[in-house]
Amino acid sequence: MTHMFSICAYGDSPYLEECIRSVKNQSVVSRMQICTSTPSEYIKALADKYGIEMKVRDGESNIADDWNFAYDSANADLVTIAHQDDMYESDYVKELLKAKKKYPRYIKYGHQSM
């Protein structure tokens, strides 16, 4: 079972780097990507700094389409859509995977690879 963080970035949020750090500092490593419909040098610089793929959605920005894009572009069984001002405890992924194992019918797979 795979997990991926899909970080939604809008504009030049001063909280984005803290979000990225909390995702990078997980006790269980997960892949990550940054998704945006408002690309900027600021977002690109943070993506480059932390070695994160940046995906850009074309079209007018709106939260529903942006979050659906973030989900749809993730390639993992479980997807966490992280908003740019979210912070994650270091054991978030560890606890998520434990919960999935214990309660498989309550945590649905994002993109099934089976």
Phi, psi and chi 1 to 4 in degrees:
 res  aa     phi    psi   chi1   chi2   chi3   chi4
   1 MET       -  131.1  176.8  173.7   17.1      -
   2 THR  -110.4  153.6   59.7      -      -      -
   3 HIS  -130.9  146.9  173.4  -96.3      -      -
   4 MET  -143.4  138.8 -177.1  173.7 -157.5      -
   5 PHE   -91.0  130.7  -78.8   98.5      -      -
   6 SER  -116.2  102.8 -162.9      -      -      -
   7 ILE   -87.6  120.5  -58.1  169.5      -      -
   8 CYS   -89.6  121.7  -66.9      -      -      -
   9 ALA  -117.7  133.8      -      -      -      -
  10 TYR  -132.1  119.9  179.9   83.9      -      -
  11 GLY    66.2 -162.4      -      -      -      -
  12 ASP  -103.0   70.1  -66.1  -14.9      -      -
  13 SER   -68.7  131.4  169.8      -      -      -
  14 PRO   -71.4   -8.2   25.6  -33.0      -      -
  15 TYR   -96.4  -11.2  -53.3  106.2      -      -
  16 LEU   -57.6  -44.5  179.3   57.1      -      -
  17 GLU   -64.3  -37.8 -171.4  165.3   17.1      -
  18 GLU   -64.1  -39.5  -70.8  179.8   68.8      -
  19 CYS   -60.9  -48.2  176.0      -      -      -
  20 ILE   -58.5  -44.8  -68.7  169.1      -      -
  21 ARG   -61.3  -40.5  -78.3 -168.6 -151.6  140.8
  22 SER   -67.0  -32.2   75.6      -      -      -
  23 VAL   -73.7  -41.2  168.3      -      -      -
  24 LYS   -68.4  -24.9  -66.3  -92.3  -63.5  174.0
  25 ASN   -93.7   25.6  -71.2  -32.0      -      -
  26 GLN   -71.4  144.7  -67.8  -64.3  -57.5      -
  27 SER   -71.2  -23.4   60.7      -      -      -
  28 VAL  -115.2  121.5  173.7      -      -      -
  29 VAL   -70.0  133.6  176.9      -      -      -
  30 SER  -126.8  153.3  -78.7      -      -      -
  31 ARG   -74.3  162.1  -68.5  177.2  -59.9  122.9
  32 MET  -149.9  159.6   64.5 -173.3   72.1      -
  33 GLN  -147.2  157.4   64.5 -177.3    5.4      -
  34 ILE  -110.7  129.4  -65.2  175.9      -      -
  35 CYS  -117.2  138.3  -64.9      -      -      -
  36 THR  -151.6  152.3 -173.5      -      -      -
  37 SER  -112.9    5.6   58.9      -      -      -
  38 THR  -129.9   65.5   58.8      -      -      -
  39 PRO   -61.2  145.2   22.7  -31.3      -      -
  40 SER  -151.1  165.7   69.4      -      -      -
  41 GLU   -63.4  -34.0  -74.2  -57.1  -45.9      -
  42 TYR   -61.9  -50.3  174.2   77.7      -      -
  43 ILE   -64.3  -45.1  -63.5  171.0      -      -
  44 LYS   -60.9  -41.0  179.1  158.6  179.5   16.9
  45 ALA   -62.7  -40.9      -      -      -      -
  46 LEU   -68.7  -39.7  -73.3  174.6      -      -
  47 ALA   -60.3  -45.6      -      -      -      -
  48 ASP   -64.8  -43.9  -69.1  -13.8      -      -
  49 LYS   -57.6  -39.5  177.3  178.8  179.0  177.9
  50 TYR  -102.9    5.4  -69.7   97.0      -      -
  51 GLY    65.1   42.1      -      -      -      -
  52 ILE  -110.8  134.4  -55.5  169.7      -      -
  53 GLU   -66.8  137.0 -179.3  179.6    9.5      -
  54 MET  -111.4  127.9 -176.4  172.2  119.5      -
  55 LYS  -116.5  135.7  -65.5 -174.9  178.1  177.7
  56 VAL  -113.7  128.5  177.4      -      -      -
  57 ARG   -93.7  128.4 -177.5 -179.6   77.4   75.9
  58 ASP   -79.6  152.9  -68.2  -34.6      -      -
  59 GLY   110.1  174.2      -      -      -      -
  60 GLU   -66.7  138.7 -172.6  176.0  -31.0      -
  61 SER   -71.8  131.7  -65.7      -      -      -
  62 ASN  -157.1  146.9   70.4   66.3      -      -
  63 ILE   -61.3  -39.9 -163.6  164.7      -      -
  64 ALA   -64.0  -50.6      -      -      -      -
  65 ASP   -66.3  -37.1  -71.0  -18.5      -      -
  66 ASP   -64.2  -44.8  -69.5   -9.5      -      -
  67 TRP   -70.1  -37.9  -74.6   24.5      -      -
  68 ASN   -63.2  -39.4  -76.0  -32.2      -      -
  69 PHE   -61.5  -44.0  174.4   76.1      -      -
  70 ALA   -61.0  -41.6      -      -      -      -
  71 TYR   -68.5  -49.8  174.5   80.5      -      -
  72 ASP   -65.1  -29.0  -70.2  -20.9      -      -
  73 SER   -87.5   -5.4   63.7      -      -      -
  74 ALA   -80.0  141.0      -      -      -      -
  75 ASN  -116.1   81.0 -176.6   16.0      -      -
  76 ALA  -160.2  161.1      -      -      -      -
  77 ASP   -71.1  -40.9  -61.2  -43.5      -      -
  78 LEU  -119.9  135.1  -65.2  172.4      -      -
  79 VAL  -126.0  130.2  178.6      -      -      -
  80 THR  -107.8  117.6  -62.0      -      -      -
  81 ILE   -85.9  112.8  -63.6  176.1      -      -
  82 ALA  -102.9  123.1      -      -      -      -
  83 HIS   -79.8  151.8 -166.1  -98.8      -      -
  84 GLN   -56.5  -19.6   64.4 -166.0    8.9      -
  85 ASP  -109.1   14.4   60.9   -1.6      -      -
  86 ASP   -82.3  147.8  -69.0  -14.9      -      -
  87 MET  -126.0  140.4  -62.8  -77.9  -68.7      -
  88 TYR  -118.7  132.3  -68.6   85.7      -      -
  89 GLU   -61.2  152.2  -64.9  -71.1  -25.9      -
  90 SER   -64.5  -21.3   61.2      -      -      -
  91 ASP  -100.7   15.2  -75.5  -23.2      -      -
  92 TYR   -53.8  -54.2  169.5   81.2      -      -
  93 VAL   -64.9  -41.6  174.4      -      -      -
  94 LYS   -56.1  -48.0  177.6 -178.2  168.7 -176.1
  95 GLU   -70.1  -35.8  -65.3  -59.6  -39.7      -
  96 LEU   -60.8  -46.6  174.3   67.8      -      -
  97 LEU   -66.4  -36.5  -63.5  176.0      -      -
  98 LYS   -64.0  -43.2  -80.4 -172.5   -6.2 -171.5
  99 ALA   -64.7  -39.2      -      -      -      -
 100 LYS   -62.3  -40.8  174.5   60.2 -177.4  161.7
 101 LYS   -67.8  -41.2 -172.5  174.1 -178.3  178.1
 102 LYS   -76.0  -37.3 -173.5  172.5 -177.8  178.6
 103 TYR  -126.5   65.0  -54.5  105.1      -      -
 104 PRO   -61.2  -28.6   20.7  -30.3      -      -
 105 ARG   -80.8  -12.1   66.8 -177.2  -86.8 -159.4
 106 TYR   -99.4  -16.9  -63.9  108.5      -      -
 107 ILE  -114.0  108.3  -62.4  177.5      -      -
 108 LYS   -83.7  146.2  -60.4  -66.0 -175.8 -167.0
 109 TYR   -70.4  142.3  -76.7  102.6      -      -
 110 GLY   -74.8  -76.2      -      -      -      -
 111 HIS  -113.4  109.8  -60.7  -83.3      -      -
 112 GLN   -76.1  132.0  -63.6 -155.1    8.2      -
 113 SER  -107.0    7.8   59.2      -      -      -
 114 MET   -90.3      -  -59.8  176.2 -175.8      -
